[in-house]
Amino acid sequence: MSNFGKPLIILGLVLVVTGLFFTFAPKLPAWLGRLPGDFAFKRGNFSLYFPFATCLLISAIVSFIMWLLRK
């Protein structure tokens, strides 16, 4: 039972960060999601949007935060 505390704390932090994201998502900068590497394709009545550069940026930020937490 002693190994149950750490995953519970991490799960709680993930829930807090998720809640903060949904609270402040409308206030995110307008350029987020419209970076130069984000792809948008439109043909007729079909459209596809893939935010590749935004995904890379968010991944780098989350990786840096996780690296800081491991130290």
C-alpha positions as CSV (number, residue, x, y, z in Angstrom):
1,M,0.0,0.0,0.0
2,S,2.9,2.4,0.4
3,N,3.4,2.6,-3.4
4,F,-0.2,3.9,-3.8
5,G,0.5,7.6,-2.7
6,K,2.8,8.7,-5.5
7,P,0.6,7.7,-8.4
8,L,-2.4,9.3,-6.6
9,I,-0.5,12.6,-6.3
10,I,0.5,12.5,-10.0
11,L,-3.1,11.7,-11.0
12,G,-4.3,14.7,-8.9
13,L,-1.8,17.0,-10.5
14,V,-2.8,15.8,-14.0
15,L,-6.5,16.5,-13.1
16,V,-5.6,20.0,-11.8
17,V,-3.6,20.9,-14.9
18,T,-6.4,19.6,-17.1
19,G,-8.9,21.7,-15.2
20,L,-6.7,24.8,-15.5
21,F,-6.4,24.2,-19.2
22,F,-10.1,24.0,-19.7
23,T,-10.6,27.1,-17.5
24,F,-8.1,29.2,-19.4
25,A,-8.3,27.7,-22.9
26,P,-10.4,30.6,-24.3
27,K,-7.7,33.0,-23.1
28,L,-4.9,31.2,-24.9
29,P,-3.0,33.3,-27.5
30,A,-4.6,33.4,-31.0
31,W,-1.4,32.3,-32.6
32,L,-1.5,29.0,-30.8
33,G,-2.9,26.6,-33.4
34,R,-2.0,28.8,-36.3
35,L,1.8,28.3,-36.4
36,P,3.6,28.0,-39.7
37,G,3.9,24.2,-39.5
38,D,0.1,23.7,-38.9
39,F,-1.4,22.2,-42.0
40,A,-4.9,23.0,-43.3
41,F,-6.3,21.4,-46.5
42,K,-9.6,22.3,-48.1
43,R,-11.1,20.6,-51.2
44,G,-14.7,21.1,-52.0
45,N,-16.7,20.2,-48.9
46,F,-13.8,18.3,-47.3
47,S,-11.4,20.1,-44.9
48,L,-8.6,18.7,-42.8
49,Y,-6.7,20.6,-40.2
50,F,-3.6,19.1,-38.5
51,P,-1.7,21.3,-36.0
52,F,1.7,19.7,-36.4
53,A,3.8,22.6,-35.2
54,T,1.5,23.3,-32.3
55,C,1.7,19.6,-31.3
56,L,5.5,19.8,-31.4
57,L,5.5,23.0,-29.3
58,I,3.2,21.5,-26.6
59,S,5.2,18.3,-26.6
60,A,8.5,20.1,-26.0
61,I,6.9,22.2,-23.2
62,V,5.5,19.1,-21.5
63,S,8.7,17.2,-21.9
64,F,10.7,20.1,-20.3
65,I,8.3,20.2,-17.4
66,M,8.6,16.4,-16.9
67,W,12.4,16.7,-17.1
68,L,12.3,19.4,-14.4
69,L,10.0,17.2,-12.2
70,R,12.4,14.2,-12.5
71,K,15.4,16.2,-11.2
